[in-house]
Amino acid sequence: MSFGSDSPFGGPPRPQEPQRPSNPSGKKASPLTLTIFAVVILVAVFVFLSNFYADILWFNQLGFSEVYWTERIAKLVIFLIALVLMAVPMWFSMRSAYKHRPVYAPNSNRPDSMSRYQAQLEPVRRFLMVGIPLVIGIFAAVAVAGQWQTILLFFNQVGFGSTDPQFNMDLGFFVFSLPFIALVNGFLISVVLLSGVAGLLTHYLYGGIRVEERGGITVGKAARVHTAVVVGIFLLFQAVNFWIGQYETLTDQSGRVAGALYKDVHAVIPAQMILAIVAILIAITFVIAAINGRWRLPLIGTAMLVATMIVASGVYPFLVQQYKVVPSQKALESEYIERNIEMTRLAFGLDDVEVTDYDAKISTEKNALAKETATTANIRLLDPNLVSAAFAQLQQFRGYYTFAETLNVDRYEIDGKVEDTVIAAREVNVDPTDTWVNQHINYTHGYGLVAAYGNRVAAGGRPDFMLGGIPTSGDLITDKEYEPRIYFGENSPSYSIVGGPDEGWTDQELDRPGTGGENQDTRYTFKGDGGPNVGNLFNRLVYALKFASTDLLLSQNVNSESQILYDRDPRDRVSKVAPYLTLDSQAYPAIVDGRVQWIIDGYTTSNDFPYSQQQQLDSAVTDSLTNAQDLSLTGRVNYLRNSVKATVDAYDGSVKLYAWDTEDPILQSWQKIFPTALNPLDDMSAELMEHVRYPEDMFKVQREVLTTYHVDNPDAFYESNDAWAVPDDPTSSAAGVKQPPYFMSLKMPTQDEASFSLTSTFIPAAAANGQQRNVLFGFLSANADAGSTPGEKADDYGKLRLLELPRDTAVPGPGQAQQNFDTNTRVTTELNLLRQGASEVKNGNLLSLPVGGGILYVQPVYVQSSGQTSYPTLRKVLVSFGDKVGFADTLAEALDEVFGGDSGAVTGETEGVSPSEDPEGEAEPTQTDTEKLTEALADANEAIKNGQEALANGDFGAYGESQKQLEDALNRAMEADAAINGTAVEGDVKLDEGQNNDASQSPAPTDGAEG
């Protein structure tokens, strides 16, 4: 047997291997083949790079190029470092095994098997020894680059300024450092294992490891040394794993509560320290064995390490838990449960909840609400979840407009008084089957916001609009420069081509219905800076590839000044420029400084906060109004902060991020990474501050945490005898879905004045047998009003107030209150009458209010007739206090029924009515010209519908009556339109009773009435 000179076994030099021709066949590829191949490669590269170029244009246009380049450069650097760390050791391991191979390795029981394999591998050996490490390195590097946020946060971390209760280390170590150390150590362990496996396979293929004929395995010296080095390095990294394991017990979720409990502190943590030391010592013995060739000690040490792991990590903690903790768990775990309560509350912003015992009563008396004007005057009767159809019928005007199914609640100051409003954006509605020109050139934007008073309705139960019409008018517009157009919204087209030269260009975009007698819809050309320019051929080609559209490339509607607007959903835009944020599921519109702005809440989260209980976010934020595909908060976290308020301009799509929670260390770390991306709080204007509200998803998570963590006594917490639950929505047809929180203005018993708030209720958790009492145990309110001082949050903003009700008083919960409504004989009788004629009765949101020394429930009742153009109108109001139920046409009347004939309440329904005008208190509120126009058009639609039905039935008398009603409605509409536009009425409309009028034939004065 002979060995090469570079073999550890010694021997004469290895003979030279014959050179093989690189192209044995001698054939060459034809020029045409090479050309086609080159063209295909170039096209593929261009398509790939065009997406990057489009992203660069998009970020540059928005002014967030710093975010784009910081993220991409960070990913690239991390990728290259990870690639080198994985590929080089693996290549070195394989190269070392090949270099120290035996020259003439003895054959196995199949004499030519290894020689045959070697002969087959030899032509591609060099390629494989580079290619395999490179491919595995690329896959590993891609995975590590995906963790760029963890890595950047580690290098830019900001301390929390407070320490954990076990190791007394800054909380930033657990949030920033520990995830990074675990990531790097885990990656290096993978490097060692994969390199070791690759080296051992190479040893085997080239005879360094041999399987003998009788089943034995012979390992050469080079392979033994190689193995010893790999195992030694692996043990060193495993020692680091053991060491950080003791800190990871503080975020462990497997115990009764999160964090290190008695077993962890007294058994697991010491065991991890011991295992780390033992692993280091055994790693040293392997290194020594690699030098002196004595393997007995490291093998014994390895066996001892395995035994120690079994005993220290498994057996001993089990014995401690089973025979010491379990018999006295309540006493032994009390200290650690207290830690969990404190840290969980801190992590979810619940460390400063104002808890008040509220001795709620269920009996009623006269004038009980006389001192509750601040709340009763603002009780919201307009349900934003039901009135979208009413907004559409009364304010849509054209088929190319639409409203969201669920509207938003905000507040505006009108004549010195803050009014709760139901508000929605009138967005463009594009038919996806329409032509390319209509989808992307003509129908480009919506028009204006529509808002209605929350605490009252107009005649016929319709919304009482404070803002509406086209052109937009109403009490909310105080700025003559108001820009109503909505190019960026939740229902915008995927992309639009807009813009044109200042001179010689014909407007192409459908803007709004004509006014002042105009029959044609007006057209418009976008004037802002809303997207990348596609005026040159190269940019147009890039975006034609991006959107797979030849029309975009060839259309003559694209000019030198054209811009392309895309990624138009406000939440999508914010998520792209702030990839480090988790966004709230709701974006809501507001008029801010003369512009329509979408406002979005951004969160910083972590799952590494010590002793904090994880929350399943998607479960916590799901309720009867949420849409599963719209949820942004998913997964599990144990730390949550509303760190950023973001705005998206509805006209030009500009995005602004404001640092809201300036004390959040995670946000401070991101500000170090992206120093120019966030604006300071001082930059927020007074109008923007007025419309910032408490984040809805965060409130949902907090109320979910409080179902358990309202208890602050460790013993009571351990016993779980006072667990709560969020009640199911009694108005939902789906079973088992939570009641959503509600925005409303109210005055809590501990407040001096009313504030815009977000509220929810609690009932006792279900018992072990599944039964659940639907009585009220808690009422939670968050002050959602940030004030009106520029760049300064109101002192009371975000204040959480929890009313705890007595456990021995059966105050009805929402489900029980709804049952009281549904089983009341008078209520069911009158509702059955309302259902006659195929009408549908819809229960509005069930509001809970802590007034009159107890809990008042208010529910509006809507009725919707059959027909495609029908919409819900408010017909009745249900009220309950204790077990008493009121049911009347108005809120005031329903309250009086409950509170002995005179509740003493002042409600929003009486706004705008003076005693001299209405001595009986029954007159309708004063209407604005816009509201008169809206009502007249609705009446015209109704008259058209009645006329068509009368004709179909052959009832010419009813048809003639409907024509008179239509004539009256159109004349009123013309008068209102003239008042709005400051023009004179040109004459009354006269209809021939024999004429078959429809919506297209009706001379709609301003906006047209849709039939």
C-alpha positions, 0 to 999 in steps of 0.5 A: 500500500502506498500513499501520496506525499501530502497524505498524513499516511506518508509515501511516495509522490502521487502520479500526475493525472492525465489531462482530459480535453475540455471538449472531447466531441470537438463540436462548437455551438453555432453563432445563431444558438449563442445569439438566441441564448444571449438575447434570452439572458439579456431579456430575463435580466432586463425584466428582473432589473426593471422591477428594481428600477420601478421601485427606485422611481417609486421610492424617490418620488415619495422621498423615501429612497433612504428606506429603500437603499438602507434595506437593500444594502443591509440585505446585500451585505448580510447576504454576502457575509452569510454566503462567505461564512457558509460557503468558505468553511464548507469548501475548505472542509471538502478541499481538506478532505480531498487533499488528505485522501489516501492515494490508493484506498483499499476497495470494499467488498465491491472491488471497483465501486469506489474507483468507479464513483471517483472516476465518474466524479473526477471530471466535475470534481472542481465544479462540485467542490465550488458549486455545492458550497455556493448553492447551499451558501446562497440558500442559507444567506437568503434565509439570514438576509430575511432577518435584516431587521433583527440584525440592524436593531442589534447594532442600533439598539437603545436601552429600555432604562429598566431591568428584568426581575431575574438577571437585573439586565436591561430589557433591551438585552432581551429585545435586541441582543438575545435574538441576534445572538441566537440567530448568529449562533444558530447559523454558525452551528448550521455552518459547522454541521453542514461543513462537517457532513460535506467533509466526511462525505468527501472522506468516504468517497475518496477512501478516508472512511471505509466500510470493511467487508465484515461490516466494520468501519475504518477511519483514517487519521485525516478523517479522525482529525477532521471529525475532532475539529468539527465536533470541538467547534460544534461543542463550543457553539453548543455551549453558547446555546446552553448559556443563552438558554438561561436567559430564554427562560424569561420569554418561555411560554410553556408554563402556567404563565410566561417567564421563568417560574420556580422550576426554571429559576431553581433547576433549569437556569443552573442546569444550563450554566453547568451544561455550558461549562461542560460543553466547553471542557469537552470541546477542549478534549477533542482539540487535544485528541486531534493533536495527540491522537488519544480519543478515550477522554473526549469519548467519555466526556461526550457520554457524560455530556449526554447523560448530564443533558438528560439529567440536568435538562430533563429529569431534575427539572421534572422532579422539582416540578412534580414533587416540590412545585405541584404540591405547593404551587400556589405559594411557590409560584406566587413571586413569579406570577407577580412578575408576569402580571407586572411585566405583561401589563407594562409590555401592552401599555396597561401599567397605568389603567385607572380602575374604579369600583362602579356600584352599578344599579339596575333600578330607575327613577325620574330625572336620573339622566339630568346630569348626564347631558355631556353623554346623552347629547352625544349618543350615536344613533347612526350606525356606521355599519348599516348606513353605507347603503344610505350614503350610496343612494343619497350621495353617490350620484353616479355609478362610477362612485362607491362607498366602503361597506363599513364607514368610520366614526370621527369628530369635528368641531362645528360652531364651537361644539365637537360633534361625533360624525359618521364619515366616508370617502366617495371613491371611484368604482371601476368595472374590472371588465371595462376597457383599458382606457376606462380602467386606467385613463378615464376613471382615475379618482373619487370625489370628496368626503361625505359626513353625517351627524352621529347623534341625529337623523334627518326627515324619514330616518335618513342621515343628517349630512353635515358634508356632502353633495357635488361640488362638496359643501357643508359645515366641515369646509372652512378652507376655500382651497379644499381639495376633494379629489381622491386619487389614493384610497382603499378602492382605487384602481391598480394603476392610473395614467394621469397628468398632461402639459399645461397648454394644448392638452385636453382633459381626459379624466372623468371628474364629477357630474356637471353643475349649473345645468350642465348635462355632461360630466366634467373632466380634469387633469391631475396637477400634483406629483403623485407617481413616477413619470412615464413620459419617456419610452424607457420608463413606459417600457419598464411599467408595461413589463411591471403591469404586463400591459402592451396598452400602456406601452402603445397608448396615445393617451400617454404623453410626455408629462404623464405619471403613473399612480400605483400602490394606492391603498393607504396602508400599502403605501405606508407598509412599503415606506415603513417595513418595520411597522405593523399597521392597524387594520383600519385607515380612516379619512379626515379633512386636515388643512384643506386636504383629505388625508388618510390616517393610519396607526403603526405599531412596533412589536416584539416577541422577546419581552421578558415575563410577558404573556404572548397574545395571538393577534389575529384572534384578539383583533377579530370581531363581527366587523373585521374582514380576515384578509384585511387583518395586519396584526397576525402571529404572536407578540408579547410587546406592543406600542402605537409608535407611529401615526402615518398620513397619506394624502388622498390627492397626491399620495404623499406619505408622512410618518410621525414619531408618536410614542417617542419613549419607545426604545424600539422606535428610537432604534429604528430612528437611528437606522432611518434618521430622515424617515420619521417626522417629529411630533412637533410637525403635526398640525392642530387639525391633524391632532384633532383627528388622531384617535386611539388605535382600534386594533391596539385597544382590542389587544389590550382588552383581550389582555385585561380579560385575565390581567385585570387581576393584580393579586397573584393568589387570585390570578392563580385561582382564575376565579375572576376571569373575564371575556369579551362578549359576543356581538348580539346583533351579529348573525354569526355565532361566536364573534366578539362585539367590536369596540365603539367610538363615541363621546362620553363622560366616564364617572371619573371624568370632569367632561366628555371626551371622544372615547373607544369603549368595550365591555366585559362579562364573566368567562365561560365556566368549565362546563361551558356555561356563561353568564351574560352579566356585566363585570367591566366597562373599559374606556380609552380616551381617544382625543389627542387634543388640538395643540400642534405637536402636543398630545393632550395629557389625558390622551390614551388614558385607560379607565376600567369600571369594575362592577359588583359581582353580586349585582346582576347588571345585564350584559350586552347579550342579555340586554338584546334578549330583553329587547327581543322578548319584549311583547310590545317591541316584537309586535311593533317590529312585526308591523314594520316588517310588513310589505317585505321590509327588513328590520335591522338592529343597529350597534348596541351601545353601552353607556355608564350613566345614571348610576348604572349601565344604559343600553341604546340600540337604533332600529333600521327598516329597509324596504325591498328593492335594489335602490332601498336603504336602511332608515332609522325608524325606532330607538331601543333603550334599556336600563336594568330590566326595563325597556323603552321603545319609541320613535326618538331617543328622548321618548325611549329614555322617558319610557324607561325613567318614569316618564321623564329621564331628564336627558338632553339628546342630540335630536333636539339640536337646531330647534328653538322653543319659539319655532317648535313649542311642542318639541316635534319640529324637524331640525333646520336643514341646510341647502345641501340636505334639502337637495339630497332629500329632494333627489331621494324623493324624486327617485322614490316617485320614479319608482312608484310611477313605474310600479303603477304603470306595471300594475295599470293603475293610472291614478297612482301613476298621475299622483307619482308624477305630481310627487316627482314634479314637486321633488324636482322643483325643490331640487332646483331651488336647493341647487340654485341656493347652493350655486348662487343662481336663479331658478329658471322655472318650474318643472312641468311633467305630462302625466302620460309621460313615462319618466325614468331616471335618464329622462328626469331633468336632474338639476345638478347631479342627477337622480339615479333610478 
